[in-house]
Amino acid sequence: MHRDELILRTRQLIAEGERLAADPTLTALQTWLQLSDDLLATAWGTMDRYHLAWLMVGKPKGIVRGRGMTPEEEAGYVREVAGQKTAALRMSLDAVERQGMPFRGETGGVGVGQGMGEVPAAAAAGTAPPSRRAIPLDPELQQRLDEVRRAAADHQAHAPDGEAPTPAQRRAPRPEKLQK
């Protein structure tokens, strides 16, 4: 998939999401959700339950259980879910169009610096240990973090016999009244 195609299809799905909010139907929502899921999976990869829960997609506030929804409840549900998914599509569009982020369909995999990898600039320069951060730190914050890491390494070097402390030694002491 090319960037222009992803942008065009995402815009179309956003427009359809806005139409769903104006004229909600459950059947149209289900079709639209499948199309948008397919597009996002092609561009960014599949989303696990954690990501979907974080986005709150498909988790309406007032869930109806044990009975069918009234037409008003169904319309409210469709509007709420369409609004949530449209917001996720807008984030995807912003990432591709404004931020120029690489995406799976374009690169054949997760782009450098995307996901749970190293920070590309820091790893290439050899200035930071491998990290799971995808966003580079502020230079001042990075300097403070490096100082704390050096101090921790110096503290460990002063441990008895130069050995690393055991987990019990690393824990904070417990007050006597809490020990039983």
C-alpha positions as CSV (number, residue, x, y, z in Angstrom):
1,M,0.0,0.0,0.0
2,H,1.3,3.4,-0.9
3,R,1.1,6.5,1.5
4,D,-1.4,8.3,-0.8
5,E,-3.7,5.3,-0.9
6,L,-3.6,5.0,2.9
7,I,-4.4,8.7,3.3
8,L,-7.3,8.5,0.8
9,R,-8.8,5.4,2.3
10,T,-8.4,6.7,5.9
11,R,-10.2,10.0,4.9
12,Q,-13.0,8.0,3.3
13,L,-13.5,5.9,6.5
14,I,-13.4,9.1,8.6
15,A,-16.1,10.6,6.4
16,E,-18.2,7.4,6.7
17,G,-17.8,7.5,10.5
18,E,-19.1,11.0,10.5
19,R,-22.1,9.9,8.4
20,L,-22.7,7.0,10.8
21,A,-22.9,9.5,13.7
22,A,-25.5,11.5,11.7
23,D,-27.5,8.4,10.6
24,P,-26.7,5.5,12.9
25,T,-27.4,1.9,11.9
26,L,-25.9,-1.2,13.5
27,T,-25.4,-3.0,10.2
28,A,-23.6,-0.1,8.7
29,L,-21.4,0.2,11.9
30,Q,-20.4,-3.4,11.7
31,T,-19.4,-3.2,8.0
32,W,-17.5,0.1,8.7
33,L,-15.7,-1.3,11.7
34,Q,-14.6,-4.3,9.6
35,L,-13.3,-2.1,6.8
36,S,-11.5,0.2,9.2
37,D,-10.0,-2.7,11.2
38,D,-8.7,-4.2,8.0
39,L,-7.1,-0.9,6.9
40,L,-5.5,-0.2,10.3
41,A,-4.2,-3.8,10.4
42,T,-2.7,-3.5,7.0
43,A,-1.0,-0.2,7.8
44,W,0.0,-0.6,11.5
45,G,-0.5,-4.3,12.3
46,T,-3.2,-6.0,14.3
47,M,-4.2,-4.6,17.6
48,D,-4.4,-6.8,20.7
49,R,-7.0,-6.4,23.4
50,Y,-4.7,-4.0,25.4
51,H,-4.5,-1.5,22.5
52,L,-8.3,-1.7,21.9
53,A,-9.0,-1.3,25.6
54,W,-6.7,1.7,25.7
55,L,-8.5,3.3,22.8
56,M,-11.8,2.4,24.3
57,V,-13.1,1.3,20.9
58,G,-16.3,-0.6,21.1
59,K,-16.7,-0.2,24.9
60,P,-19.7,2.0,25.4
61,K,-20.2,3.6,28.8
62,G,-23.8,2.4,29.2
63,I,-23.7,-1.3,28.2
64,V,-27.1,-3.0,27.7
65,R,-27.0,-6.5,29.0
66,G,-29.6,-9.3,28.9
67,R,-32.0,-7.7,26.5
68,G,-32.2,-6.2,23.1
69,M,-31.4,-2.5,22.7
70,T,-34.1,0.0,22.0
71,P,-33.8,2.0,18.8
72,E,-32.6,5.0,20.9
73,E,-30.0,2.9,22.7
74,E,-28.8,1.3,19.5
75,A,-28.4,4.8,17.9
76,G,-26.5,6.0,20.9
77,Y,-24.2,2.9,20.8
78,V,-23.5,3.4,17.1
79,R,-22.7,7.1,17.6
80,E,-20.4,6.4,20.6
81,V,-18.4,3.5,18.9
82,A,-18.3,5.4,15.6
83,G,-16.9,8.5,17.4
84,Q,-14.3,6.4,19.2
85,K,-13.1,4.6,16.0
86,T,-13.2,7.8,14.0
87,A,-10.8,9.4,16.6
88,A,-8.5,6.4,16.1
89,L,-8.6,6.8,12.4
90,R,-7.8,10.5,12.7
91,M,-4.7,9.6,14.8
92,S,-3.7,7.2,12.1
93,L,-4.2,9.9,9.4
94,D,-2.2,12.4,11.4
95,A,0.7,9.9,11.9
96,V,0.9,9.2,8.2
97,E,0.1,12.6,6.7
98,R,1.5,15.2,9.1
99,Q,4.1,13.3,11.0
100,G,5.3,11.2,8.0
101,M,5.6,8.0,10.1
102,P,6.6,4.9,8.2
103,F,3.9,2.2,8.3
104,R,3.8,-1.5,7.7
105,G,2.3,-1.6,4.3
106,E,4.9,0.9,3.1
107,T,8.0,-0.6,4.7
108,G,7.1,-4.3,4.9
109,G,7.4,-4.2,8.7
110,V,7.4,-1.9,11.6
111,G,9.4,1.1,10.8
112,V,12.7,2.0,12.6
113,G,11.9,3.6,15.9
114,Q,8.3,2.4,15.9
115,G,6.9,0.0,18.4
116,M,8.9,-1.4,21.2
117,G,12.4,-1.0,19.8
118,E,15.4,1.2,20.4
119,V,15.6,4.9,19.9
120,P,17.3,5.1,16.5
121,A,19.4,8.2,17.0
122,A,20.7,7.2,20.5
123,A,21.4,3.6,19.5
124,A,23.3,4.7,16.3
125,A,25.3,7.3,18.2
126,G,26.1,4.8,21.0
127,T,25.1,7.3,23.6
128,A,22.4,5.3,25.3
129,P,22.0,1.7,26.3
130,P,19.3,-0.2,24.4
131,S,15.9,1.0,25.4
132,R,12.3,0.1,24.9
133,R,11.4,3.8,24.4
134,A,10.2,4.9,21.0
135,I,10.4,8.6,21.7
136,P,13.8,10.3,22.4
137,L,14.2,12.0,25.7
138,D,14.7,15.7,26.2
139,P,18.5,16.3,26.2
140,E,18.5,17.8,29.7
141,L,16.4,14.9,31.0
142,Q,18.8,12.4,29.2
143,Q,21.8,14.1,30.9
144,R,20.1,13.8,34.4
145,L,19.2,10.2,33.7
146,D,22.8,9.4,32.7
147,E,24.1,11.1,35.9
148,V,21.7,9.0,38.0
149,R,22.8,5.8,36.2
150,R,26.4,6.6,36.9
151,A,25.7,7.3,40.6
152,A,23.8,4.0,40.8
153,A,26.8,2.2,39.3
154,D,29.2,3.9,41.7
155,H,27.0,3.0,44.6
156,Q,26.9,-0.7,43.5
157,A,30.7,-0.6,43.2
158,H,30.9,0.3,47.0
159,A,28.8,-2.8,48.0
160,P,30.6,-5.3,50.2
161,D,33.1,-7.4,48.1
162,G,32.0,-5.4,45.0
163,E,29.0,-7.7,44.5
164,A,25.6,-6.7,43.4
165,P,23.1,-6.4,46.3
166,T,20.6,-9.2,46.7
167,P,16.9,-8.5,46.2
168,A,16.4,-8.4,50.0
169,Q,19.2,-5.8,50.3
170,R,17.6,-3.6,47.6
171,R,14.2,-3.4,49.4
172,A,13.4,-0.6,51.6
173,P,13.3,-1.5,55.3
174,R,9.9,-2.3,56.8
175,P,8.8,-0.4,59.9
176,E,8.7,-2.7,63.0
177,K,5.0,-2.2,63.5
178,L,4.3,-3.7,60.0
179,Q,6.4,-6.8,60.6
180,K,4.5,-9.8,62.0
